[in-house]
Amino acid sequence: MPTTTVSRNFNILMYSHDTYGLGHIRRTMAIANHLRDQNTNVLILTGSPFAGRFSFPQQVDFVRIPGMIKKTNDDYQSLSIRIDQEQALSIRTNIILATAKTFRPNLFIVDKEPLGLKREVLPTLEWFKEFSPSTTSILGLRDILDDSAVIQKDWLAKNVYSYLEKLYDEIWIYGDKNIYDPVKMYNIPELLHKKIKFTGYIPRKQLPQKTRNIVRKRYRVFDDDKFILVTTGGGGDGYEVLEQYISMHDYYPTSLPFKSIIITGPFMPKKKREQLKKRAKLFGIKTLPFHPRLEELIAAADLVISMGGYNTICEILTQQTPALIIPRQTPRREQLIRAQRLKSKGLLDFIPWTEVTPQLLREKIISIIDSQKQYIDTIRAFKLTGLDTMLNRLDHFKNEHSIE
């Protein structure tokens, strides 16, 4: 008689709505890369048009759902194909549910949006509860979402607190309670507290020591040079930061003793990218629209200037590079709050968006470079425990699964 082979694979399904930027897909991939092993498959549901530009390791793959872009708080439009919002959401919702039914994950991890974009994950969460109760559903939240009053109002209006109680088994917060406590700030009800796990910040790929020298040599940055990397993530809202940096060179054309590389980001409009490239070239500044291994440039830099999104901050802390943050304050205050909290711990410095001038920018850059060792020592003492904590939770779930 033929024997039936029982699969011992542990399947993880991850959802990342990715309406804009690179942050969500980068965080999701960092988690997937760490949780996967020869017996653990990770399948990512993503709307990112840039997912295919990243290198996916063995045991990790992705399902591309049609991309959407946020126009206003309630208005999302299809990113590439000309269909209306309802059609695009219907396609996305059905792909998510069909993938879940077929893949039958042991673990379902939802990134940031408790119900998904415009509630598109809700049918899948409800299906798991009714037809696949052995699937563990987890909501993963970055350290800071927005101003506390904004999140509380939004979650009350969407009945999120009730859905967290009924549909999620755990809530992972990718941050440090001592820096920012969303449980308190977002007024999460006490009955949900037992579901909450603070993982700590999520480290990125550790690079060998030789990487710094290899990258600096590639871009003709010598041992005595001070190298500044300026990056604004996806770049959709980063033009002003890069423009201010180049304006500083206009203001001090002969007295800036460092070399620079600017990453404009693939979402910056081509016309603006070309304008920045043309101006930057006058000062010998190299511009790139995208770099698939941004962590290598961060490791090679003496200072990183960025807007301070969650993922860039994690990469900066992992590579132990001093940073100057210029955080946006609209449409969310997340970056400003994060910069304020991390500065209070001596991990970085920042300039409020509305206060940037060529003079202040130069002053801050020189101050941070002069205090480089102090920043590195402080960062080195700050532990990034996110992946280890998640791996411990995964071992717990696998043990439960094997008992079943």
Beta strands, then each sheet from edge to edge (+ up, - down):
strand 1: 10-16
strand 2: 40-46
strand 3: 60-64
strand 4: 68-70
strand 5: 76-78
strand 6: 107-111
strand 7: 136-142
strand 8: 170-174
strand 9: 196-198
strand 10: 227-231
strand 11: 259-263
strand 12: 286-288
strand 13: 303-306
strand 14: 323-325
strand 15: 349-350
sheet 1: 3+ 2+ 1+ 6+ 7+ 8+ 9+
sheet 2: 4+ 5-
sheet 3: 12+ 11+ 10+ 13+ 14+ 15+
end
